[in-house]
Every structure is written in structure tokens, then in C-alpha cells.
Amino acid sequence: MNRSQGFLAGCKLKELEDILVVQGLPRYRARQIFTWVHRHCALEISDMINLPRTVRESLESQWIIHGLCEVERQVSQDGTEKFLLRLVDNQSVETVYIPESDRAAVCVSSQVGCALGCSFCATACSGLIRNLRAGEIVGQVLWINRFHPVSNVVFMGMGEPLANLSEVLRAVEILNSPAGMGIGMRRITLSTCGLVPEIRRLADLGLQVGLAVSLHAADDEKRSQLMPINRRYPLASLVEVCSHYVAATGRRITFEYALIAGFNDSEGDAEALGQLLRGFNCYVNVIPVNPAVSGFPRPVDAAVSLFVEKLFERGLNAAVRRERGSDIDAACGQLRHRSLEKS
């Protein structure tokens, strides 16, 4: 890819129309191109056989579709699939396909690596290498859609989505477009470690996307040990902006809680969590920590069940998240940057 080339997968339909008109081409060609990219999941502009050769050649001098190529695919015993996808600059990201009885979700990455340094997450080991462009984010969904129909998209892969919010929002709009994949806003979820200004910006946009907030502790001391971002945006400010999000959008928030034996799994921790989220329109996803990745001890099953029971007693809607793809390192917190291993 030349520096002057762009990603067709990152263009909105109206933008494509305007680009073609400037080039003296018919506006209707934009919808044909958009259909090839987002419904037929074309990999090359040369595949767009209903476009005149001259139009294809003109496009090829300025654009590529998304530039992704598959390096490796692993299939879990539970049907989860993990794709290692190489980008145009030879960096790589991991994307996960998660089939369920009632949906088929794609877990996409928004950055190469991550800068936030959460102590239980493998991606943090890489540090942040760069943000992804919208076309590279959309391209992950398009790549999976070549093999499996996709109904849901969750921004829970590598990186902090709200640290790349402009490109993430562009990707969301493109994925939602009725002319393309038409994935409903309520079938798209953004995850965050708790970037307060960006949550407020997202709330004020009024989009109907889901929001999942990584919480993992109910007091600032413990949360700061796990998540350095808490020193910048402590729990009081995080809970306040989450309340604003619920009020502005009418959507329930999901709080993710990685359960660590002997650290945040006591009845006192459940009580503190109940107090923190009292009266909140929320759902708590309890995730027993993966010791192979984090180095933290995993609670025994009885302790996990007891913790969830205590949350119910305190009026919280909670459940244990079913772990998917752990045998291929595709579960929560396991995605990591591996381009050096696979280059």
C-alpha cells in the first residue's frame, strides 16, 4: 500500500459518492463498490466485475479494500475461532469469532497493542504500537463474514476502543449502514477501561450501542493496583459518568468484574460492589481470572458461585461469563500481539 492509498472499507457510502463525482464518474457506481466491499466481502478491487475495467484501474491507483491477510487461524473445542490478521504495515491483530445459539459475534481489535497496562491482560505486555484505522476495524468483520454470517460486533479485542474513538465511531457507522452489513446499533458493544471524557462524549452522541466497563474492584486502592487508569479517573468520576450515560441513552451498562482469589472475591468485596452500584441500571459480568495469563489465582467454582449469590442479595443483576476459546488463547484478557512470532 502506498502512503497515498486509502481503505475503501473505511469510507462511508456518501463519501464514496462524492469521491466518484469529483473524478467524473457516475454516482451510482459508489453503491456498487460499497456492495462489493460490505456484502460480497471482496478482497481485491479487481473482483468487482460489474465495474468497467477503467473504473477498477482508477480505483486501484488510489485505494485498497482493507489490506488484511490471514496469518493463522485456530479453532477451539467450543467452536470459537481466533484469526491472526496481518495489516499493511506488517503489524498484526487478533480477531475472534464467537458462535452462540442465538447470535454470531465478532470480537474486534481497535489498536495494535494497548497503552493502559492492566495487570491481568496479555495485550498490555506489548504496549501501544498504533491505532487502527476504521477500514482496518471494519476489515476484521468483513474477513470473518467471508466464512461465517455475523450478527454482533464487540469491541473487546486488542486495545482500548475509546482511546481510538473517532476511528471506532466511523467503523460503527459503516457497520451499521443499511447499504452494507446493516448491523444494528444495539448489536454493537464498545468496551472500555474507564476513559471518563470519552464515555461522556459517547453518551452525548446518544448512540444506541452497548457499553461494557471494566471495573474489577469496588474501591480505588484495589482498582488502581489492577488498572493504572484508575489513578487518572477514580471510581467516583467513573460511576458518575456511567450514570450520565444511562440517563442520556436509556441503555443498561455492563460492568466487567475479573474475580481474583483472595483479592476481590470476599463477601466484603461483594458488599462494596453492591454499595457502589446501588440503584444502577446495570448488569455485572463476573469473570474468573485466567491464571495462565495474569499470574493471579483463580477462585474455585464454589467461591465464584457464592460471590454471584451475594451480588444478587444486594440487588445486582449478575452472572458468571462463560469462558470461550481459552484453549486457543482467545478468552478474555488472552489476546496478545504476536506479529514477531508469525512474521
N, C-alpha and C positions, 0 to 999 in steps of 0.2 A: 504494500500500500504506500503510495506517495503521500507526502505531507499535505498536498492539495486535495487529496481524495477524501470523501466523506462516507458515512454509513447510511445507506438507504433505509435500513431498519430503524434508524433514529429520526427519520423525517415524518412529520405529520402529513396527512393527505393534502391539506390546503397548502402546505409548504411545497410539496411536490408539484402541485398545480401551478403555483407561482413561478417556480424554477423553470418548468417547461415552457410557460408562456414567454418568459424572458428570452428563452432560446429559440422562440419562433415555432414551437411545437404545439400540437393541439392539446387543450386542457384535459380532454378525456383520457389521454394516454396515462395520466397520473394515476387514475383509478386502476388501470390495467397493471401498472407497475406495483402499486400498493397491494393488489390482489396476489400477484406473484410472490411478493415478499411475505405477506402475513397469512395467506390462506394456503398457498401451494408450498410455502417454505422453501422457495428456490435458493440454491446456494450460489449460483452464478447468474449474472445478467444475461449471458448467452442462452440460458434456459428459457428466457421469456420469448417464446417462439411466435406469439401473435404480435410482437412489435417488429416494425421494419428493421432490417439489418443496420441501416444508417442511424436509427434511433438507438439501437443497442450499442453500436460502436461509440456514439457520442456519450452515452451514459458511462461506458466502461473507462473512458478517459478521465472521468471525474469522480466516480463512485464505485464502492464495493457494497455488498449487501450487509454483512456484519463482520466478516473476517475471521469467524471462529472455525476451528477444526478440532476434531476429536483426537485426543492422545490416548485415552484409556477409558474403558467402561467396566464397572464392576457391578455384579448383581448379587443382592443379599438373599438369604434364605427366605426372608419375608416379602420378597418382590420389589423392595426398594432398589433403585438403580442410581449409581453415582457416576457422573461424567467428569473427566478431567478435560477441559477445553482450552486450547491454546489460542491466544489473542494475536493480533497482527504484529505486535512488538515482541513476540515470543514469551511474554508473561503468560501465566495460566490462572484459571479459576476453576473451582469445583461447583457443580450444579447437581441437584438431587431430584429425582423423580420419585414421588411417594404415592402409590396407588392405595385407595381406600374403597370400601364397598359403595360409597355414595359420591365419590369425587376422585379426581386425579390431580394432585398438586405438584407444582414445580417449586423447589426451594432455590432461589437465585442469589448470586453474589452481586454486591454493589461496589466493591472495591477489591483491588489486589492487596491482600493483607489487611491489617487493621492497626490503628494508632492507639486504641483505647486501653490495651494492656490488661484486660480482665484475667484474673489469675487462673480461672478454670477453663479457659478457651484456647484451643490449639492454634487458631488463626493468629492470636496475639503474638505468637513466637516469631512471626515474620516481620512484624512492624508494618507500617503502611508503605506500600510501593507506589500506588497511584489509584485515583478514582477511575471507575469505568464510565464510558460514555453511554448515553441512552441506547444507542444502537447495539452496543455490546451486551447490555442488560436484556433488551428485547430479544437479541440473538440467542441467548440461552434458552428462552422459552420456545423460540422457533425451532431450535435444534431438537429439543425434546419432542416437540409436536410432530416432527418427522416420523417418530416411532410410536408415540402414544398420544391420544387426544388429551388435551389439557383443559381442566375446568377451573383450577385455582392457582394463584401465584402467591407465594410467601417470600418476603424479603428477609430471609433468615440465614442466608449463606454467609460467605466471607464478607467482612466489612461491616461498618456502621451505616445503614442506609440514610439516616438523617444528616450524616456528615457529608453526604453527596446528594443533598435533597433536590437541587434543581434538575440534575440528570435523572434521578429516580422519579420525580413527578412527571417529567417528559415521557419516560418509559411507561408509567402508569397510564397516561393519557393515550398513548399509542396502543397499548394492550387492550384498552377499553373501547377503542374505536369500532363502531358497528361495521365499518368498511373492512376491518381486519379481523382479528380474533374475537373481538366483542366480549372480552372477559369482564363481567360485571364488577363494579367498584367494590361491592360487598364480598366479592370472591378474591379480593386482593388485600393482603395484610402486610403492613410495614412493622418491622421490629426495631427497637431502639434501646440503647443502654441508659437513656435518660438525658438527651440533649434538650434542655428546657426551652431555649428560644426557638428551636426548630419544631418542637411539639406545639408551641403556641402558634407558630406560623402555619403549621399543618391544620390546626384547629380552626384558625380564622379563614382558611380556604373553604371549609365546610364540606370537604370531600367525604364520601361515604366509605372510604377504605377502613379496614380494621387496623387497630393499633395494639401491638404487643410490647409491653415494657418489661425489661429485665430488672427485677427487683432484688431478689436473692437474700435480702436481710431486711429486718424491720427497725433497725437502729443504725445511726450514722457510723458508729465506730466499726461495727462488723461489715457494713456495706462498703466502707472505704477500704477495708482490708482486701476485699474481693474485687472491687471496681474503683480504680483511681478517679473516674469521672465524678464520683460522689463528693469528692473534695471541692469540686467546682460547683456542682449542683446538688446540694444535700437534699435529704428526703422531704423536708418541709416544702421546698420550692418545687420538687418533682410532683408531689401529691397535689399541690395547688394547681399546677398547670394541667395535670391529668384531669382534675375536676373541671377545669375550664374546657378541656377537650370534650368531655362527656356532655357538658351543657351546650357547647357550640354545635356538636354533630348529632347528638342523640344516640351515639353509639356506645356500647359497652366496651370497656378496656380489658384486655387480658394482661395479667401480671404473671411473669415467669419467675419461678422460685426454685433455684437449684438447691436441693436438700443435701446437706453435708453432715455426716455423723459427728456428733459431739460439738458441733459449731453453731448450727442454726435450726436444729431439729427438736428442741426441747418443748415442753408444754409452755414454758415462759416465752419462747420464740413464737409459738402459735398465738399466745395471748397478745404479744406485742404486734403481731401482724393483724390480728383482729381489731385492735385499737386503731392502728394506722389506717386501715381500710374500712372502718365502721361507716355504714350507710352509703358506701360507694357502689355505683353500678359497674360491677367488675366480675371477672372470673379469674381464679388463681390456678395456674398450671404448675403442679408440683413435679419437679424433675429430679429424681435421684441422680446424684452426680456420678459421672463416669470416672472412676479412679485411674484408669489407664492413661487418660488424657491429663487430668487435673492434678493428680497426686493426692487428692483429698479422699478420705474414706467414705464409702457409700453406706448409707444406713441399711439395716436389714429390713426385709419386707414388712415385718410386723411394726417396726418403728415408722415406716412410711405411711402405712395404713392408719396408725394412731395419730400421726400429725394431721392427716387429712380430716380425720374424725373430729379432732379438736378445732379445726377451722370451721367445720360445719356447725359445731356447737356455738361458735362465736358469730354465726350468721353469714359466713362467707360461702359462696358457691365455688367449690374446688374439686379437682380430680387429679389423679396421677397421669402424667402424659405417658402414653405408650411409646416405648423406645423403638425406633425404626432404624434399620441399617447399621447397627453397631458392629456387626461382623465385617463390614467393609469400610469402617471409619466414616460413616455418613450420618451418625446420630448427632444430637445437639452438642455443640462445642468441639466436634471432632474434625471439622473441615480445616484443612491447612493448605498453605501454598507449597506446591511440590514441583514447580516447573524445573528446578535444577535437577531433581531426581529423574524427570521424564524427558528432558531435552535431548 
